[in-house]
Amino acid sequence: MPYETSLQHFLRDSTITDTSWSKKWYSRLLPDKLKNYEPLYQSFYAGMAGRTEIIAHGTTVDPNFYTGKTYYPFTPTAGCLCTKELWDENGKRIFSGQQKLTNAVKQAGGGDGYLIVIEIDDAQKAVTINEVLPFVQ
């Protein structure tokens, strides 16, 4: 999270001599087409307010409790990135969105990098790569 560590460490640039976080520095992470899209600065402002982490984890909360909510079939969290987990009555994993997320991060190059979460709309379906590409090319 921004403010959690130095600019040099967070941006992986030892040539930075500035010691103060700013929106300008954070914007260096974003493609030019998205630099003026204010919702992408939520992490920056959260760090400024003192938040130090966003945890990615699974949940076994029954999503049917939240039917009709804009985030359904997901369940609410306290700012975490949450994925669906299904386990049988013997404790064996049936489905793991957390494992899918872990595999995607590994495929994208591993833990060295930035994960930017963008909510495109309230459609109740997975986002496709073709929907994302126009924003990052």
N, CA, C and O atoms as CSV, one atom per row, in Angstrom:
chain,resi,resn,atom,element,x,y,z
A,1,MET,N,N,0.842,-1.179,0.000
A,1,MET,CA,C,0.000,0.000,0.000
A,1,MET,C,C,0.887,1.241,0.000
A,1,MET,O,O,1.940,1.254,0.637
A,2,PRO,N,N,0.466,2.276,-0.708
A,2,PRO,CA,C,1.190,3.544,-0.647
A,2,PRO,C,C,1.293,4.017,0.801
A,2,PRO,O,O,0.396,3.767,1.606
A,3,TYR,N,N,2.350,4.677,1.117
A,3,TYR,CA,C,2.654,5.211,2.452
A,3,TYR,C,C,3.147,4.123,3.404
A,3,TYR,O,O,3.686,4.440,4.464
A,4,GLU,N,N,2.975,2.867,3.056
A,4,GLU,CA,C,3.400,1.771,3.923
A,4,GLU,C,C,4.921,1.642,3.912
A,4,GLU,O,O,5.525,1.166,4.873
A,5,THR,N,N,5.520,2.069,2.821
A,5,THR,CA,C,6.967,1.992,2.664
A,5,THR,C,C,7.428,3.208,1.860
A,5,THR,O,O,6.612,4.039,1.462
A,6,SER,N,N,8.704,3.306,1.629
A,6,SER,CA,C,9.241,4.467,0.905
A,6,SER,C,C,8.847,4.433,-0.571
A,6,SER,O,O,8.511,3.382,-1.117
A,7,LEU,N,N,8.896,5.593,-1.194
A,7,LEU,CA,C,8.650,5.677,-2.640
A,7,LEU,C,C,9.624,4.783,-3.401
A,7,LEU,O,O,9.230,4.068,-4.322
A,8,GLN,N,N,10.899,4.828,-3.011
A,8,GLN,CA,C,11.924,4.048,-3.698
A,8,GLN,C,C,11.584,2.559,-3.674
A,8,GLN,O,O,11.693,1.867,-4.686
A,9,HIS,N,N,11.178,2.086,-2.517
A,9,HIS,CA,C,10.856,0.662,-2.384
A,9,HIS,C,C,9.561,0.318,-3.124
A,9,HIS,O,O,9.517,-0.655,-3.877
A,10,PHE,N,N,8.526,1.099,-2.915
A,10,PHE,CA,C,7.223,0.807,-3.508
A,10,PHE,C,C,7.280,0.857,-5.031
A,10,PHE,O,O,6.711,-0.003,-5.703
A,11,LEU,N,N,7.959,1.855,-5.571
A,11,LEU,CA,C,8.040,2.017,-7.026
A,11,LEU,C,C,9.241,1.292,-7.634
A,11,LEU,O,O,9.448,1.325,-8.847
A,12,ARG,N,N,10.026,0.639,-6.781
A,12,ARG,CA,C,11.195,-0.138,-7.222
A,12,ARG,C,C,12.127,0.717,-8.080
A,12,ARG,O,O,12.525,0.332,-9.179
A,13,ASP,N,N,12.461,1.896,-7.538
A,13,ASP,CA,C,13.307,2.844,-8.263
A,13,ASP,C,C,14.244,3.537,-7.272
A,13,ASP,O,O,13.843,4.477,-6.587
A,14,SER,N,N,15.478,3.075,-7.201
A,14,SER,CA,C,16.442,3.612,-6.236
A,14,SER,C,C,16.922,5.010,-6.598
A,14,SER,O,O,17.606,5.649,-5.799
A,15,THR,N,N,16.578,5.497,-7.786
A,15,THR,CA,C,17.022,6.843,-8.180
A,15,THR,C,C,16.114,7.937,-7.633
A,15,THR,O,O,16.459,9.116,-7.715
A,16,ILE,N,N,14.969,7.575,-7.078
A,16,ILE,CA,C,14.040,8.571,-6.528
A,16,ILE,C,C,14.657,9.169,-5.266
A,16,ILE,O,O,15.045,8.444,-4.350
A,17,THR,N,N,14.742,10.491,-5.230
A,17,THR,CA,C,15.282,11.165,-4.042
A,17,THR,C,C,14.188,11.793,-3.191
A,17,THR,O,O,14.418,12.139,-2.032
A,18,ASP,N,N,13.003,11.939,-3.761
A,18,ASP,CA,C,11.875,12.500,-3.015
A,18,ASP,C,C,11.484,11.523,-1.905
A,18,ASP,O,O,11.504,10.310,-2.113
A,19,THR,N,N,11.136,12.033,-0.753
A,19,THR,CA,C,10.728,11.180,0.362
A,19,THR,C,C,9.250,11.336,0.696
A,19,THR,O,O,8.766,10.718,1.644
A,20,SER,N,N,8.533,12.143,-0.059
A,20,SER,CA,C,7.121,12.402,0.225
A,20,SER,C,C,6.225,11.785,-0.838
A,20,SER,O,O,6.415,11.995,-2.036
A,21,TRP,N,N,5.247,11.022,-0.374
A,21,TRP,CA,C,4.261,10.463,-1.282
A,21,TRP,C,C,3.399,11.572,-1.875
A,21,TRP,O,O,3.114,12.568,-1.209
A,22,SER,N,N,2.990,11.397,-3.115
A,22,SER,CA,C,2.064,12.327,-3.760
A,22,SER,C,C,1.264,11.547,-4.801
A,22,SER,O,O,1.651,10.458,-5.226
A,23,LYS,N,N,0.161,12.125,-5.188
A,23,LYS,CA,C,-0.667,11.508,-6.219
A,23,LYS,C,C,0.118,11.388,-7.523
A,23,LYS,O,O,-0.063,10.434,-8.280
A,24,LYS,N,N,0.981,12.354,-7.775
A,24,LYS,CA,C,1.804,12.329,-8.989
A,24,LYS,C,C,2.690,11.078,-9.019
A,24,LYS,O,O,2.809,10.417,-10.051
A,25,TRP,N,N,3.305,10.764,-7.885
A,25,TRP,CA,C,4.148,9.572,-7.836
A,25,TRP,C,C,3.314,8.313,-8.052
A,25,TRP,O,O,3.698,7.430,-8.820
A,26,TYR,N,N,2.186,8.235,-7.380
A,26,TYR,CA,C,1.328,7.054,-7.501
A,26,TYR,C,C,0.847,6.875,-8.942
A,26,TYR,O,O,0.725,5.747,-9.419
A,27,SER,N,N,0.578,7.968,-9.627
A,27,SER,CA,C,0.056,7.896,-11.000
A,27,SER,C,C,1.044,7.233,-11.958
A,27,SER,O,O,0.655,6.795,-13.041
A,28,ARG,N,N,2.312,7.155,-11.571
A,28,ARG,CA,C,3.310,6.495,-12.429
A,28,ARG,C,C,3.005,5.015,-12.632
A,28,ARG,O,O,3.501,4.401,-13.577
A,29,LEU,N,N,2.199,4.448,-11.755
A,29,LEU,CA,C,1.843,3.032,-11.870
A,29,LEU,C,C,0.776,2.776,-12.925
A,29,LEU,O,O,0.599,1.641,-13.368
A,30,LEU,N,N,0.073,3.810,-13.324
A,30,LEU,CA,C,-1.102,3.647,-14.178
A,30,LEU,C,C,-0.806,3.949,-15.638
A,30,LEU,O,O,0.021,4.809,-15.944
A,31,PRO,N,N,-1.482,3.239,-16.544
A,31,PRO,CA,C,-1.365,3.576,-17.967
A,31,PRO,C,C,-1.891,4.992,-18.204
A,31,PRO,O,O,-2.769,5.457,-17.477
A,32,ASP,N,N,-1.362,5.671,-19.207
A,32,ASP,CA,C,-1.762,7.055,-19.490
A,32,ASP,C,C,-3.278,7.218,-19.596
A,32,ASP,O,O,-3.828,8.205,-19.106
A,33,LYS,N,N,-3.959,6.261,-20.230
A,33,LYS,CA,C,-5.410,6.364,-20.412
A,33,LYS,C,C,-6.180,6.343,-19.093
A,33,LYS,O,O,-7.337,6.762,-19.043
A,34,LEU,N,N,-5.547,5.858,-18.031
A,34,LEU,CA,C,-6.252,5.720,-16.757
A,34,LEU,C,C,-5.772,6.683,-15.679
A,34,LEU,O,O,-6.295,6.657,-14.565
A,35,LYS,N,N,-4.807,7.517,-15.974
A,35,LYS,CA,C,-4.249,8.418,-14.959
A,35,LYS,C,C,-5.275,9.398,-14.395
A,35,LYS,O,O,-5.127,9.843,-13.257
A,36,ASN,N,N,-6.300,9.743,-15.153
A,36,ASN,CA,C,-7.316,10.681,-14.673
A,36,ASN,C,C,-8.578,9.986,-14.173
A,36,ASN,O,O,-9.581,10.643,-13.895
A,37,TYR,N,N,-8.534,8.663,-14.059
A,37,TYR,CA,C,-9.687,7.905,-13.567
A,37,TYR,C,C,-9.573,7.792,-12.044
A,37,TYR,O,O,-8.881,6.923,-11.515
A,38,GLU,N,N,-10.265,8.688,-11.367
A,38,GLU,CA,C,-10.119,8.863,-9.915
A,38,GLU,C,C,-10.337,7.595,-9.079
A,38,GLU,O,O,-9.640,7.425,-8.079
A,39,PRO,N,N,-11.270,6.695,-9.434
A,39,PRO,CA,C,-11.438,5.493,-8.610
A,39,PRO,C,C,-10.165,4.656,-8.460
A,39,PRO,O,O,-10.031,3.916,-7.485
A,40,LEU,N,N,-9.236,4.759,-9.403
A,40,LEU,CA,C,-8.001,3.985,-9.293
A,40,LEU,C,C,-7.046,4.539,-8.236
A,40,LEU,O,O,-5.993,3.953,-7.986
A,41,TYR,N,N,-7.399,5.638,-7.628
A,41,TYR,CA,C,-6.562,6.223,-6.578
A,41,TYR,C,C,-7.068,5.854,-5.180
A,41,TYR,O,O,-6.573,6.391,-4.189
A,42,GLN,N,N,-8.036,4.955,-5.087
A,42,GLN,CA,C,-8.568,4.574,-3.780
A,42,GLN,C,C,-7.486,4.001,-2.873
A,42,GLN,O,O,-7.465,4.293,-1.677
A,43,SER,N,N,-6.596,3.195,-3.422
A,43,SER,CA,C,-5.507,2.629,-2.623
A,43,SER,C,C,-4.564,3.727,-2.137
A,43,SER,O,O,-4.090,3.685,-1.002
A,44,PHE,N,N,-4.296,4.695,-2.984
A,44,PHE,CA,C,-3.446,5.822,-2.595
A,44,PHE,C,C,-4.059,6.556,-1.400
A,44,PHE,O,O,-3.379,6.823,-0.409
A,45,TYR,N,N,-5.350,6.879,-1.507
A,45,TYR,CA,C,-6.012,7.610,-0.422
A,45,TYR,C,C,-6.152,6.747,0.838
A,45,TYR,O,O,-6.074,7.261,1.954
A,46,ALA,N,N,-6.357,5.448,0.661
A,46,ALA,CA,C,-6.434,4.552,1.820
A,46,ALA,C,C,-5.097,4.520,2.552
A,46,ALA,O,O,-5.058,4.534,3.783
A,47,GLY,N,N,-4.003,4.477,1.797
A,47,GLY,CA,C,-2.678,4.526,2.416
A,47,GLY,C,C,-2.447,5.846,3.131
A,47,GLY,O,O,-1.868,5.876,4.217
A,48,MET,N,N,-2.897,6.933,2.526
A,48,MET,CA,C,-2.765,8.253,3.142
A,48,MET,C,C,-3.527,8.302,4.469
A,48,MET,O,O,-3.098,8.957,5.419
A,49,ALA,N,N,-4.658,7.602,4.518
A,49,ALA,CA,C,-5.485,7.593,5.727
A,49,ALA,C,C,-4.971,6.616,6.786
A,49,ALA,O,O,-5.493,6.576,7.900
A,50,GLY,N,N,-3.944,5.824,6.437
A,50,GLY,CA,C,-3.352,4.928,7.420
A,50,GLY,C,C,-3.543,3.448,7.177
A,50,GLY,O,O,-3.026,2.631,7.939
A,51,ARG,N,N,-4.272,3.076,6.137
A,51,ARG,CA,C,-4.426,1.649,5.842
A,51,ARG,C,C,-3.089,1.102,5.374
A,51,ARG,O,O,-2.387,1.746,4.594
A,52,THR,N,N,-2.737,-0.089,5.850
A,52,THR,CA,C,-1.426,-0.635,5.515
A,52,THR,C,C,-1.472,-1.913,4.699
A,52,THR,O,O,-0.422,-2.401,4.282
A,53,GLU,N,N,-2.627,-2.463,4.461
A,53,GLU,CA,C,-2.670,-3.692,3.679
A,53,GLU,C,C,-4.085,-3.965,3.179
A,53,GLU,O,O,-5.074,-3.517,3.758
A,54,ILE,N,N,-4.140,-4.707,2.100
A,54,ILE,CA,C,-5.403,-5.270,1.628
A,54,ILE,C,C,-5.143,-6.760,1.515
A,54,ILE,O,O,-4.277,-7.190,0.753
A,55,ILE,N,N,-5.876,-7.530,2.256
A,55,ILE,CA,C,-5.652,-8.968,2.302
A,55,ILE,C,C,-6.511,-9.649,1.247
A,55,ILE,O,O,-7.687,-9.323,1.087
A,56,ALA,N,N,-5.915,-10.597,0.529
A,56,ALA,CA,C,-6.650,-11.426,-0.424
A,56,ALA,C,C,-6.895,-12.770,0.253
A,56,ALA,O,O,-5.951,-13.447,0.660
A,57,HIS,N,N,-8.157,-13.151,0.370
A,57,HIS,CA,C,-8.472,-14.408,1.049
A,57,HIS,C,C,-9.769,-14.988,0.500
A,57,HIS,O,O,-10.523,-14.318,-0.205
A,58,GLY,N,N,-10.003,-16.225,0.835
A,58,GLY,CA,C,-11.238,-16.883,0.439
A,58,GLY,C,C,-12.290,-16.749,1.519
A,58,GLY,O,O,-11.995,-16.349,2.646
A,59,THR,N,N,-13.526,-17.087,1.165
A,59,THR,CA,C,-14.618,-17.074,2.141
A,59,THR,C,C,-15.550,-18.246,1.877
A,59,THR,O,O,-15.771,-18.644,0.734
A,60,THR,N,N,-16.086,-18.785,2.955
A,60,THR,CA,C,-17.073,-19.858,2.835
A,60,THR,C,C,-18.462,-19.378,3.230
A,60,THR,O,O,-19.368,-20.191,3.412
A,61,VAL,N,N,-18.641,-18.062,3.364
A,61,VAL,CA,C,-19.954,-17.496,3.681
A,61,VAL,C,C,-20.909,-17.810,2.524
A,61,VAL,O,O,-20.552,-17.638,1.358
A,62,ASP,N,N,-22.100,-18.263,2.841
A,62,ASP,CA,C,-23.089,-18.602,1.818
A,62,ASP,C,C,-23.521,-17.337,1.079
A,62,ASP,O,O,-24.138,-16.456,1.680
A,63,PRO,N,N,-23.207,-17.231,-0.218
A,63,PRO,CA,C,-23.549,-16.022,-0.965
A,63,PRO,C,C,-25.055,-15.808,-1.116
A,63,PRO,O,O,-25.487,-14.685,-1.374
A,64,ASN,N,N,-25.858,-16.855,-0.962
A,64,ASN,CA,C,-27.313,-16.708,-1.113
A,64,ASN,C,C,-27.904,-15.744,-0.093
A,64,ASN,O,O,-28.981,-15.191,-0.315
A,65,PHE,N,N,-27.214,-15.539,1.013
A,65,PHE,CA,C,-27.660,-14.575,2.012
A,65,PHE,C,C,-27.707,-13.159,1.423
A,65,PHE,O,O,-28.452,-12.306,1.905
A,66,TYR,N,N,-26.902,-12.916,0.373
A,66,TYR,CA,C,-26.777,-11.580,-0.219
A,66,TYR,C,C,-27.431,-11.469,-1.596
A,66,TYR,O,O,-27.128,-10.545,-2.351
A,67,THR,N,N,-28.317,-12.394,-1.923
A,67,THR,CA,C,-29.032,-12.343,-3.200
A,67,THR,C,C,-29.701,-10.976,-3.365
A,67,THR,O,O,-30.343,-10.471,-2.444
A,68,GLY,N,N,-29.544,-10.394,-4.540
A,68,GLY,CA,C,-30.154,-9.096,-4.823
A,68,GLY,C,C,-29.233,-7.919,-4.568
A,68,GLY,O,O,-29.532,-6.800,-4.986
A,69,LYS,N,N,-28.123,-8.147,-3.891
A,69,LYS,CA,C,-27.160,-7.065,-3.647
A,69,LYS,C,C,-26.285,-6.891,-4.885
A,69,LYS,O,O,-26.108,-7.836,-5.653
A,70,THR,N,N,-25.738,-5.698,-5.085
A,70,THR,CA,C,-24.932,-5.442,-6.288
A,70,THR,C,C,-23.684,-6.307,-6.335
A,70,THR,O,O,-23.177,-6.584,-7.422
A,71,TYR,N,N,-23.180,-6.737,-5.202
A,71,TYR,CA,C,-21.949,-7.527,-5.172
A,71,TYR,C,C,-22.216,-9.039,-5.232
A,71,TYR,O,O,-21.274,-9.827,-5.307
A,72,TYR,N,N,-23.499,-9.450,-5.199
A,72,TYR,CA,C,-23.831,-10.872,-5.289
A,72,TYR,C,C,-23.332,-11.430,-6.613
A,72,TYR,O,O,-23.516,-10.760,-7.629
A,73,PRO,N,N,-22.721,-12.591,-6.679
A,73,PRO,CA,C,-22.652,-13.671,-5.708
A,73,PRO,C,C,-21.460,-13.596,-4.748
A,73,PRO,O,O,-21.119,-14.598,-4.120
A,74,PHE,N,N,-20.836,-12.452,-4.627
A,74,PHE,CA,C,-19.737,-12.307,-3.677
A,74,PHE,C,C,-20.292,-11.882,-2.332
A,74,PHE,O,O,-21.465,-11.525,-2.223
A,75,THR,N,N,-19.461,-11.918,-1.318
A,75,THR,CA,C,-19.884,-11.536,0.026
A,75,THR,C,C,-19.101,-10.305,0.462
A,75,THR,O,O,-17.960,-10.119,0.038
A,76,PRO,N,N,-19.693,-9.465,1.300
A,76,PRO,CA,C,-19.007,-8.232,1.704
A,76,PRO,C,C,-17.783,-8.523,2.574
A,76,PRO,O,O,-17.728,-9.527,3.283
A,77,THR,N,N,-16.814,-7.625,2.501
A,77,THR,CA,C,-15.601,-7.738,3.312
A,77,THR,C,C,-15.277,-6.366,3.876
A,77,THR,O,O,-15.961,-5.385,3.586
A,78,ALA,N,N,-14.242,-6.308,4.674
A,78,ALA,CA,C,-13.787,-5.033,5.235
A,78,ALA,C,C,-12.664,-4.470,4.372
A,78,ALA,O,O,-11.621,-4.065,4.886
A,79,GLY,N,N,-12.880,-4.447,3.058
A,79,GLY,CA,C,-11.889,-3.900,2.146
A,79,GLY,C,C,-10.930,-4.926,1.587
A,79,GLY,O,O,-9.992,-4.575,0.870
A,80,CYS,N,N,-11.151,-6.182,1.903
A,80,CYS,CA,C,-10.276,-7.240,1.404
A,80,CYS,C,C,-10.685,-7.640,-0.016
A,80,CYS,O,O,-11.787,-7.333,-0.471
A,81,LEU,N,N,-9.792,-8.318,-0.690
A,81,LEU,CA,C,-10.096,-8.926,-1.979
A,81,LEU,C,C,-10.496,-10.362,-1.664
A,81,LEU,O,O,-9.649,-11.173,-1.291
A,82,CYS,N,N,-11.762,-10.678,-1.808
A,82,CYS,CA,C,-12.306,-11.938,-1.312
A,82,CYS,C,C,-12.758,-12.824,-2.465
A,82,CYS,O,O,-13.362,-12.345,-3.425
A,83,THR,N,N,-12.465,-14.112,-2.368
A,83,THR,CA,C,-12.849,-15.072,-3.397
A,83,THR,C,C,-13.699,-16.185,-2.794
A,83,THR,O,O,-13.649,-16.442,-1.591
A,84,LYS,N,N,-14.467,-16.829,-3.635
A,84,LYS,CA,C,-15.382,-17.893,-3.212
A,84,LYS,C,C,-14.609,-19.178,-2.933
A,84,LYS,O,O,-13.712,-19.552,-3.688
A,85,GLU,N,N,-14.968,-19.846,-1.841
A,85,GLU,CA,C,-14.397,-21.140,-1.477
A,85,GLU,C,C,-15.543,-22.106,-1.187
A,85,GLU,O,O,-16.488,-21.750,-0.483
A,86,LEU,N,N,-15.469,-23.302,-1.713
A,86,LEU,CA,C,-16.458,-24.338,-1.424
A,86,LEU,C,C,-15.739,-25.569,-0.875
A,86,LEU,O,O,-14.764,-26.046,-1.456
A,87,TRP,N,N,-16.232,-26.070,0.245
A,87,TRP,CA,C,-15.648,-27.241,0.903
A,87,TRP,C,C,-16.768,-28.238,1.179
A,87,TRP,O,O,-17.900,-27.840,1.453
A,88,ASP,N,N,-16.458,-29.529,1.110
A,88,ASP,CA,C,-17.491,-30.513,1.431
A,88,ASP,C,C,-17.568,-30.733,2.942
A,88,ASP,O,O,-16.805,-30.141,3.705
A,89,GLU,N,N,-18.497,-31.592,3.363
A,89,GLU,CA,C,-18.719,-31.810,4.793
A,89,GLU,C,C,-17.532,-32.481,5.490
A,89,GLU,O,O,-17.466,-32.495,6.719
A,90,ASN,N,N,-16.595,-33.037,4.714
A,90,ASN,CA,C,-15.400,-33.662,5.289
A,90,ASN,C,C,-14.195,-32.725,5.300
A,90,ASN,O,O,-13.099,-33.118,5.699
A,91,GLY,N,N,-14.403,-31.494,4.862
A,91,GLY,CA,C,-13.307,-30.530,4.859
A,91,GLY,C,C,-12.436,-30.578,3.615
A,91,GLY,O,O,-11.349,-30.002,3.596
A,92,LYS,N,N,-12.903,-31.260,2.576
A,92,LYS,CA,C,-12.154,-31.323,1.321
A,92,LYS,C,C,-12.585,-30.167,0.424
A,92,LYS,O,O,-13.774,-29.893,0.264
A,93,ARG,N,N,-11.602,-29.504,-0.152
A,93,ARG,CA,C,-11.892,-28.363,-1.018
A,93,ARG,C,C,-12.529,-28.838,-2.320
A,93,ARG,O,O,-12.018,-29.737,-2.988
A,94,ILE,N,N,-13.654,-28.216,-2.666
A,94,ILE,CA,C,-14.365,-28.514,-3.911
A,94,ILE,C,C,-14.016,-27.473,-4.969
A,94,ILE,O,O,-13.763,-27.813,-6.125
A,95,PHE,N,N,-14.004,-26.210,-4.570
A,95,PHE,CA,C,-13.701,-25.105,-5.480
A,95,PHE,C,C,-12.962,-24.028,-4.699
A,95,PHE,O,O,-13.267,-23.772,-3.534
A,96,SER,N,N,-11.992,-23.403,-5.350
A,96,SER,CA,C,-11.243,-22.340,-4.684
A,96,SER,C,C,-10.945,-21.198,-5.644
A,96,SER,O,O,-10.072,-21.304,-6.505
A,97,GLY,N,N,-11.685,-20.103,-5.482
A,97,GLY,CA,C,-11.359,-18.890,-6.223
A,97,GLY,C,C,-10.004,-18.350,-5.791
A,97,GLY,O,O,-9.298,-17.726,-6.582
A,98,GLN,N,N,-9.638,-18.593,-4.520
A,98,GLN,CA,C,-8.333,-18.163,-4.014
A,98,GLN,C,C,-7.212,-18.862,-4.781
A,98,GLN,O,O,-6.213,-18.232,-5.129
A,99,GLN,N,N,-7.373,-20.164,-5.048
A,99,GLN,CA,C,-6.361,-20.888,-5.812
A,99,GLN,C,C,-6.285,-20.358,-7.237
A,99,GLN,O,O,-5.197,-20.237,-7.799
A,100,LYS,N,N,-7.448,-20.037,-7.830
A,100,LYS,CA,C,-7.447,-19.462,-9.180
A,100,LYS,C,C,-6.714,-18.123,-9.199
A,100,LYS,O,O,-5.962,-17.838,-10.131
A,101,LEU,N,N,-6.934,-17.296,-8.163
A,101,LEU,CA,C,-6.245,-16.010,-8.065
A,101,LEU,C,C,-4.745,-16.220,-7.902
A,101,LEU,O,O,-3.949,-15.546,-8.556
A,102,THR,N,N,-4.356,-17.149,-7.035
A,102,THR,CA,C,-2.938,-17.457,-6.828
A,102,THR,C,C,-2.295,-17.926,-8.129
A,102,THR,O,O,-1.199,-17.484,-8.472
A,103,ASN,N,N,-2.961,-18.809,-8.849
A,103,ASN,CA,C,-2.430,-19.302,-10.119
A,103,ASN,C,C,-2.283,-18.178,-11.138
A,103,ASN,O,O,-1.305,-18.142,-11.884
A,104,ALA,N,N,-3.251,-17.257,-11.176
A,104,ALA,CA,C,-3.182,-16.129,-12.118
A,104,ALA,C,C,-2.009,-15.215,-11.787
A,104,ALA,O,O,-1.319,-14.740,-12.689
A,105,VAL,N,N,-1.776,-14.964,-10.494
A,105,VAL,CA,C,-0.640,-14.122,-10.090
A,105,VAL,C,C,0.670,-14.800,-10.481
A,105,VAL,O,O,1.575,-14.144,-10.996
A,106,LYS,N,N,0.778,-16.095,-10.244
A,106,LYS,CA,C,1.990,-16.834,-10.630
A,106,LYS,C,C,2.202,-16.767,-12.139
A,106,LYS,O,O,3.321,-16.545,-12.604
A,107,GLN,N,N,1.128,-16.960,-12.905
A,107,GLN,CA,C,1.221,-16.935,-14.364
A,107,GLN,C,C,1.632,-15.554,-14.871
A,107,GLN,O,O,2.306,-15.438,-15.894
A,108,ALA,N,N,1.226,-14.515,-14.155
A,108,ALA,CA,C,1.549,-13.144,-14.564
A,108,ALA,C,C,2.965,-12.741,-14.162
A,108,ALA,O,O,3.394,-11.631,-14.476
A,109,GLY,N,N,3.691,-13.606,-13.483
A,109,GLY,CA,C,5.071,-13.289,-13.142
A,109,GLY,C,C,5.410,-13.406,-11.674
A,109,GLY,O,O,6.561,-13.192,-11.296
A,110,GLY,N,N,4.451,-13.737,-10.840
A,110,GLY,CA,C,4.742,-13.939,-9.426
A,110,GLY,C,C,4.454,-12.726,-8.578
A,110,GLY,O,O,3.750,-11.803,-8.986
A,111,GLY,N,N,5.021,-12.752,-7.381
A,111,GLY,CA,C,4.715,-11.747,-6.376
A,111,GLY,C,C,5.374,-10.398,-6.551
A,111,GLY,O,O,5.031,-9.460,-5.831
A,112,ASP,N,N,6.309,-10.261,-7.479
A,112,ASP,CA,C,6.943,-8.960,-7.712
A,112,ASP,C,C,6.123,-8.174,-8.719
A,112,ASP,O,O,6.207,-8.420,-9.922
A,113,GLY,N,N,5.345,-7.246,-8.239
A,113,GLY,CA,C,4.521,-6.441,-9.129
A,113,GLY,C,C,3.375,-5.825,-8.365
A,113,GLY,O,O,3.373,-5.802,-7.134
A,114,TYR,N,N,2.413,-5.332,-9.091
A,114,TYR,CA,C,1.267,-4.655,-8.503
A,114,TYR,C,C,-0.004,-5.332,-8.979
A,114,TYR,O,O,-0.118,-5.719,-10.142
A,115,LEU,N,N,-0.941,-5.467,-8.085
A,115,LEU,CA,C,-2.248,-6.001,-8.433
A,115,LEU,C,C,-3.228,-4.844,-8.381
A,115,LEU,O,O,-3.452,-4.257,-7.322
A,116,ILE,N,N,-3.805,-4.520,-9.512
A,116,ILE,CA,C,-4.779,-3.437,-9.582
A,116,ILE,C,C,-6.135,-4.057,-9.867
A,116,ILE,O,O,-6.317,-4.724,-10.885
A,117,VAL,N,N,-7.078,-3.840,-8.976
A,117,VAL,CA,C,-8.424,-4.386,-9.113
A,117,VAL,C,C,-9.323,-3.285,-9.652
A,117,VAL,O,O,-9.417,-2.205,-9.068
A,118,ILE,N,N,-9.984,-3.565,-10.769
A,118,ILE,CA,C,-10.851,-2.583,-11.410
A,118,ILE,C,C,-12.242,-3.189,-11.560
A,118,ILE,O,O,-12.401,-4.236,-12.189
A,119,GLU,N,N,-13.241,-2.539,-10.987
A,119,GLU,CA,C,-14.626,-2.969,-11.176
A,119,GLU,C,C,-15.171,-2.204,-12.374
A,119,GLU,O,O,-15.295,-0.980,-12.336
A,120,ILE,N,N,-15.493,-2.929,-13.428
A,120,ILE,CA,C,-15.939,-2.291,-14.662
A,120,ILE,C,C,-17.426,-1.952,-14.609
A,120,ILE,O,O,-17.828,-0.869,-15.037
A,121,ASP,N,N,-18.241,-2.858,-14.093
A,121,ASP,CA,C,-19.682,-2.631,-14.003
A,121,ASP,C,C,-20.258,-3.604,-12.980
A,121,ASP,O,O,-19.513,-4.326,-12.318
A,122,ASP,N,N,-21.567,-3.624,-12.851
A,122,ASP,CA,C,-22.214,-4.524,-11.899
A,122,ASP,C,C,-22.737,-5.797,-12.559
A,122,ASP,O,O,-23.586,-6.483,-11.990
A,123,ALA,N,N,-22.245,-6.115,-13.746
A,123,ALA,CA,C,-22.699,-7.324,-14.429
A,123,ALA,C,C,-22.347,-8.548,-13.585
A,123,ALA,O,O,-21.271,-8.608,-12.989
A,124,GLN,N,N,-23.230,-9.494,-13.537
A,124,GLN,CA,C,-23.024,-10.697,-12.733
A,124,GLN,C,C,-22.309,-11.762,-13.559
A,124,GLN,O,O,-22.830,-12.856,-13.776
A,125,LYS,N,N,-21.110,-11.421,-14.013
A,125,LYS,CA,C,-20.312,-12.354,-14.808
A,125,LYS,C,C,-18.845,-11.974,-14.679
A,125,LYS,O,O,-18.500,-10.855,-14.298
A,126,ALA,N,N,-18.009,-12.920,-15.002
A,126,ALA,CA,C,-16.573,-12.660,-14.958
A,126,ALA,C,C,-16.190,-11.651,-16.036
A,126,ALA,O,O,-16.784,-11.623,-17.114
A,127,VAL,N,N,-15.202,-10.832,-15.737
A,127,VAL,CA,C,-14.671,-9.877,-16.707
A,127,VAL,C,C,-13.744,-10.639,-17.652
A,127,VAL,O,O,-12.965,-11.485,-17.213
A,128,THR,N,N,-13.828,-10.343,-18.934
A,128,THR,CA,C,-12.958,-10.998,-19.908
A,128,THR,C,C,-11.760,-10.107,-20.219
A,128,THR,O,O,-11.795,-8.899,-19.986
A,129,ILE,N,N,-10.724,-10.703,-20.738
A,129,ILE,CA,C,-9.524,-9.948,-21.104
A,129,ILE,C,C,-9.851,-8.900,-22.162
A,129,ILE,O,O,-9.254,-7.823,-22.164
A,130,ASN,N,N,-10.788,-9.196,-23.060
A,130,ASN,CA,C,-11.155,-8.233,-24.100
A,130,ASN,C,C,-11.826,-6.987,-23.533
A,130,ASN,O,O,-11.756,-5.919,-24.140
A,131,GLU,N,N,-12.478,-7.112,-22.375
A,131,GLU,CA,C,-13.083,-5.947,-21.728
A,131,GLU,C,C,-12.026,-5.072,-21.057
A,131,GLU,O,O,-12.212,-3.862,-20.931
A,132,VAL,N,N,-10.935,-5.670,-20.633
A,132,VAL,CA,C,-9.886,-4.952,-19.909
A,132,VAL,C,C,-8.874,-4.305,-20.849
A,132,VAL,O,O,-8.406,-3.198,-20.581
A,133,LEU,N,N,-8.534,-4.971,-21.934
A,133,LEU,CA,C,-7.473,-4.493,-22.829
A,133,LEU,C,C,-7.617,-3.047,-23.292
A,133,LEU,O,O,-6.608,-2.344,-23.337
A,134,PRO,N,N,-8.807,-2.558,-23.639
A,134,PRO,CA,C,-8.896,-1.163,-24.079
A,134,PRO,C,C,-8.414,-0.157,-23.029
A,134,PRO,O,O,-7.999,0.950,-23.373
A,135,PHE,N,N,-8.469,-0.537,-21.760
A,135,PHE,CA,C,-8.061,0.378,-20.700
A,135,PHE,C,C,-6.548,0.408,-20.484
A,135,PHE,O,O,-6.022,1.379,-19.941
A,136,VAL,N,N,-5.852,-0.635,-20.900
A,136,VAL,CA,C,-4.421,-0.722,-20.594
A,136,VAL,C,C,-3.518,-0.665,-21.824
A,136,VAL,O,O,-2.295,-0.686,-21.683
A,137,GLN,N,N,-4.083,-0.595,-23.007
A,137,GLN,CA,C,-3.247,-0.537,-24.210
A,137,GLN,C,C,-2.951,0.889,-24.600
A,137,GLN,O,O,-2.259,1.128,-25.589
